[in-house]
Amino acid sequence: MIELNTKIHDKFTIEFKVGFNTSAAIKPMKYSDFVLNTWIFVPNSLDINAAKYSKEDFYRDLKSVVRLITPSYELHALANDEQLLPNQSLVSNFDEMLGNPDESQDLFHIIKMYCAIAKSATRDACLAISQQPDAATRRESSLRFLSDVPKTVDRFRGLLKATEGKETDERTRQVLSYGDEFLSNVLEKYTYRLRDAIRLNHPEEYRELEARFKEVLLNEKTYREQQGYLSVKSDDANGNEDFVFRASLLKKFSESDLYLNATKRKNTFLIEQILYSLAAGAAMVVATLSSFFFQQRYGNFTLPFLIALVISYMFKDRLKDWLRLIFARRVSNKVFDTRTDFRIKGRHIGWSKDSVDFIDSDKIIPEVMELRNRLPLFAEVSGKDEKVLLFRKKVQLWPGELAKASPFPMKGINDILRYNITEYTRKMDNPSFPLSGTWDDSQYKPIEGKKIYRLTFVMQCVYEGKTEYKRVVVRCDRNGIVAVE
């Protein structure tokens, strides 16, 4: 199946996290094919069209990061079940490494995977508690969270203690230290996040939980100071930039085994060369026939023949470019612009193909137009002039090869698409403007209105013969993204 999550990445960038999941297949298949078509409806007033916004501009604004889907485990099980695969693998690989230092590479992979799994489990547990509507369940889950997160981190720290007094190489101790500091950051981040969510939304419950939150966070703060780890400081003159930079590096290191080696190349090179050759050949045939005609009519080495030859050459040059343009337009909606091959540890596990084009509104399928949901007045005034971009993505994964990438169960990949809308904001009006005010308490009060533009994304997800549609509306103004609906 295809899972889609959308959020604001920064002021001018919207992020689509697209999960291509092979584990939902009804029966095991050699290949798993996915199709994701995205129609982007752009207001005509923004002056975005094929002449001013090319394929190159679109791909410049689109950033794609491809990584394996993190294996999913519940935080409570990760904290308490010693036989759980991540816990068992962590201990067994560490013991093997102590007996045979050459096995350290397998241990490094397990360490990174454990850190990534622990982070994912902690994040999911924090989110689930924050969204829990029942007060009693929320309180019980919070207490369990405050017990499970330190247990999960302490399990990893047991490896650090086990190296004391034993011969381990510097690289192993370094990797263990990186993992420990990363998990410490995870503990603090999501414990503070849960604390703030409960304190702001459920202050009466927070009074009961405050002492436990304080205990967990102060214990971790003390541990960080003992280990010499960088911490967030309220009086840091540089805005804690050193901590932010190091935390980013630790995250990339701990999740590095999840990121794929993605090699992108142009997918239409051969087709383009064939079409351009056909265009050149057709133009040459026309020019040659014209030369033969005027040669027989006026003879060789005459002024009329020379003029006719020059004109036919000029016409041939323009005809070649015209035919190239026609051929390119004819095939642009039938072939893909780029192809990306996915590899992990040198093993080919699949590929994806992308393409983007402006299309006419009358070529959009009815299901998409229904989700576009144009208001009658809008359809009368601007609907026909609305510009529509179609971004097509086709993905093929090989579950058999994917399973060999790690001892942990790998369900598929996440394609994290970040789309920058700066180009759309260039010709937007001022974000606010004066309206006719009101009289309140016999006093005139001016009122300002907001000028908001809406970019509508309608997505068609196709997998195993099933088709689903999703709609995302990005509300933005000249200053950037306001909200995502």
Salt bridges, closest charged atoms under 4 A:
GLU15 OE2 - LYS7 NZ 3.94
GLU15 OE1 - HIS9 ND1 3.38
GLU15 OE1 - ARG418 NE 2.85
ASP47 OD2 - LYS52 NZ 2.43
ASP47 OD2 - LYS427 NZ 2.53
ASP57 OD1 - ARG60 NH1 3.49
ASP61 OD1 - ARG60 NE 3.07
ASP124 OD1 - ARG123 NE 3.25
ASP148 OD2 - HIS76 ND1 2.89
GLU170 OE1 - ARG173 NH2 3.03
ASP180 OD1 - ARG157 NE 2.64
GLU181 OE2 - ARG246 NE 2.90
GLU188 OE1 - ARG224 NE 3.96
ASP196 OD1 - ARG195 NH1 2.83
ASP196 OD1 - ARG199 NH2 3.83
GLU205 OE2 - ARG138 NH2 2.49
GLU208 OE1 - ARG139 NE 2.65
GLU215 OE1 - ARG212 NH1 3.12
GLU220 OE2 - ARG157 NH2 2.59
GLU255 OE1 - ARG67 NH1 3.11
GLU255 OE2 - LYS119 NZ 3.10
GLU255 OE1 - LYS251 NZ 3.24
ASP257 OD2 - HIS109 ND1 2.68
ASP257 OD1 - LYS112 NZ 3.67
GLU272 OE1 - LYS266 NZ 3.33
ASP317 OD2 - ARG318 NH2 2.94
ASP321 OD2 - ARG318 NH2 2.87
ASP337 OD1 - LYS55 NZ 3.11
ASP341 OD2 - ARG265 NH1 2.59
ASP341 OD1 - ARG339 NE 3.00
ASP341 OD1 - HIS348 NE2 3.62
ASP354 OD1 - LYS393 NZ 2.88
ASP357 OD1 - LYS55 NZ 3.00
GLU386 OE2 - ARG372 NH2 2.73
GLU386 OE1 - ARG374 NH2 2.58
GLU401 OE1 - ARG347 NE 3.28
GLU401 OE2 - LYS404 NZ 3.42
ASP415 OD2 - LYS393 NZ 2.97
GLU423 OE1 - ARG60 NH2 3.36
GLU423 OE1 - ARG426 NE 3.05
GLU468 OE1 - LYS470 NZ 3.94
GLU485 OE2 - ARG475 NE 3.63
